[in-house]
Amino acid sequence: MLLDDGSTVHIRQITPEDADRVVDLHARFSDRTRYLRYFSPYPRIPARDLARLVNVDHHDREAFVVVTGDRLVALGQYERLGPSSPDAEVAFAVEDAYQGRGIGPLLLEHLASAARQAGIARFVAEVLPENRPMLRVLTDAGYQVSRQFADGVVHLTFPIEPTRRSEQAARAREHPAEAASMARLLTPRSVAVYGVKRDGTGAGATLLRNIVDAGFTGAVSVVHPAMPKPPVPREVVSTLEGVPAYPSATDTGGPVDLAVVAVPWDSVRAAITDAGAAGAHAAVVISGGFAEIRASGVPAQRDLVATARSHGMRLVGPNCLGIVNTDPDVSLNATLLPRMVRRGRIGVFCQSGFVGIALMSELDSRGLGVSTFVSVGNRADVSGNDALQYWRDDPQTDVILLYLETFGNPHKFARIARELSRDKPIVVVAAGAASGTASLAWSAGLAPEEEAVAALVAHSGVIRVDTVSELLDVGQILAACPLPAGSRIGVVGNAAALVQLAEATCIQAGLDVTHTRWTLPGASPRLLRTLVGGALARDEVDMVLAVISPPLPGSTVDETVDAVADAVEAHALAGPNGIIAGESNVPVPDKPVVAVVVGYPSRVDVDLPLFRTVEEAVRALGRVARYAAWRRSPIGTLPDLPSVSTEEGRAVVARKGPVAELLAAYGITTLATVPASSVEEAVAAAAQLGYPLVVKAADPNLRTRTDLGAVRLDITDEQALRQAYAQVAARFGPEVLVQPMVTHGVSCVVDVVDDPSFGPVVGFGVGGIATDLLGDRAWRVAPLTDVDAAALVRAPRAAALLTGYRGAPPADLSALEDLLIRVGRLADENPGVKRLTLSPVLAHAEGLTVVHASVVYGDPSPRPDTGPRRLS
């Protein structure tokens, strides 16, 4: 678990073998800590109390300990107040040196989770009024706390069922802790390099030279077991590559913040242990030979992580390229990259080392700079989510580029990215499978895993691209330009054919071309400068694309590019605010300007995004425009829904009750349905339901197939009913369903899939054979905000059928949005619901009718990104 300062500890259940360590912990408590915990000096733990503490049944009595290395630093416990009581008393104590670092809230989260599984509903606690830290822990946890003061003690009672407020409180504590752990990694004051060969060859020596050549501002040392031990710590008796060398990190005599490890795979654990003994905050493991190449490497890799965390360290890798921080106060190049990358305001994360090398090289060739770079290789510990938490508040980073082979915890990724994307754009290449393993829910055929990724992207505002080249294209625009205020584009150039090509390409990309101008190829660069300036000045233009062909003799491409850049600068200087870009002191206009120079290499000396083809530029501009539109859209809220009873819904799920009852608990009414297996039963159903009626085959695959005759509509009397039953039964069997006839409408489908990697996802589509065949279904992550629901209804390609296509009356979209919000809440609150399908849902002008629904229940196992905080 991460503490507030970014260090790690281990939380586990207590065991009888912890008795001696509990006594040691108690002995380290100050007198004040003992008094605040036990209301008395309590100088020693009586043997009977100790035995009861370490021997628990993990049901009515539970205790957790917090361990760092071999040292127990805190413990927490609850005890049920009587047999079958819903209440339990909770208490915990933290060693003085570890107080104020977030251990109390972590213990409370884990104790509450365990207590809920044991059927406990409320915690009670007795706290002295002067114990303000403990009072703050209990009241800031987000639960509804009741207080009473009696006999000099504050009595607290609170239900421990998670609430939105308690979840928000936990997430609010999670972000700074994870960001702090990354800050300790990326801003070290000292670095120790392991694996430097004395002959100067190999990865270790290369890493050392790169760190030194980049001008790292802290202390650098080499750890090599063959070096002689200095008589006094810090005394240098040997060097490697001109850097002080020691047999162990503790021999340096000072703290070692970061260990950079490039030793053989079977020596990595020893290096991490050595660095941990010197107080290292993190380790970057370049060494390979673990899970990436052999099955036996998986447990070895897990052991590395466990070793690092036992010393309070984070681990990057193994099998990684390393990390970079271009901040002049740090200037760290702990990678195998041959030279320090250009400084800039782009944060870059990738898993593959080879992709990382290519990314850094291409960024440099385009003149783009980096704030920090993290390559995690096997991603055994530090992940993209950790990097996002750091970049969220990093003033050095404005744009984030991610190359992901797996999302790790996709639900957490979407949650973090949704918040971060409102301030800083995130561009992602999601290579390969989204979760790294085949997903059982998607394999059921409801949705491919690709659709789950699309749901996460739509939910989070992330700009998803397909290739590394597109990643850099979009990043180049975001790094150099403001976001467009809309999708209207002006196209200018020095060749009519190129302008016309660009215009057509813009339209295909969903951009609205509102202005076009061109000159003859032989025109002077000054004229193109005028056209660019004119386009920027027009109110109906949100962005400008300048297309440049190789000019005729008399001018050069460089002169033409300079003319476009001059126009951009002049517009910025003439603007109302004269925005300055970063530290370059170059004015930036209020509209993005992109230039295409056909067949010409990029230039790094102009603050202007340059592309070689029209298609690349327009594709990137389209993605940037869509992202800007998402940023302008409302954030959305989780509406308060009338006629919803979460308790009733959970009770239905617990007993695996009928789907109609489950939906009713969330205010969703399904059409009355009576099964019949004979004509007489069908007639009896008619007497119950009344005419007009519908008779349909009971088979779920047939009951919407009017084209096959499996559905008979508008049955108005008994004779027609008998005839309809005979026709359906003759072709499809005697089992039928009888329902009231309802208002005709557009047939829709609502799906819920609870994926073990992604969590619950809500799908929506317009029904019909063609849309089913084409997979025209849109997805969003549950729960849905009002904005999510509105977007989901309009997302399928066939959504035009809901808005009056070809003169048909439009459906009530607000009713559909309300239905999706309710289904999303049902999915979010009930992990026992593995699959839910509403089909068909008839949408019409007066509202909607849920004609059929089905549910699949399963084990309500914990979902990703839920429960007490922990490092995966």
Secondary structure, DSSP 8 states (H G I E B T S, - for coil): -B-TTS-B-EEEE--GGGHHHHHHHHHHS-HHHHHHHHSS---S--HHHHHHHH---SSSEEEEEEEETTEEEEEEEEEESSTT-SEEEEEEEE-GGGTTSSHHHHHHHHHHHHHHHTT--EEEEEE-TT-HHHHHHHHTTSS--EEEEETTEEEEEEE-S--HHHHHHHHHHHHHHHHHHHHHHHS-SEEEEE---TTS-HHHHHHHHHHHHTT-SSEEEEE-TTS---SSTT----EETTEEEESSGGGGSS---EEEE-S-GGGHHHHHHHHHHTT-SEEEE----STTT-TTHHHHHHHHHHHHHHTT-EEE-SS--EEEE--TTT-EEEES-SS---EEEEEEEES-HHHHHHHHHHHHHTT--EEEEEE-TT-SS--HHHHHHHHHH-TT-SEEEEEES--SSHHHHHHHHHHHTTTS-EEEEE-S-SSSS--HHHHTTS--HHHHHHHHHHHHT-EEESSHHHHHHHHHHHHHS---SSSEEEEEES-HHHHHHHHHHHHHTT-EEEEEEE--TTS-HHHHHHHHHHHHH-TT-SEEEEEE----TTS-HHHHHHHHHHHHHHHHHHSSS-EEETTTTEEE-SS-EEEEETT----SSSSS-EESSHHHHHHHHHHHHHHHHHHHS--------TT--HHHHHHHHHTT--HHHHHHHTT--B---EEESSHHHHHHHHHHH-SSEEEEESSTTTTT-GGGT-EEEEE-SHHHHHHHHHHHHHHH-S-EEEEE-----EEEEEEEEEETTTEEEEEEEE-SHHHHHHT--EEEESS--HHHHHHHHH-SGGGGGGTTGGG-----HHHHHHHHHHHHHHHHH-TTEEEEEEEEEEEETTEEEE--EEEEE------TT-SS----
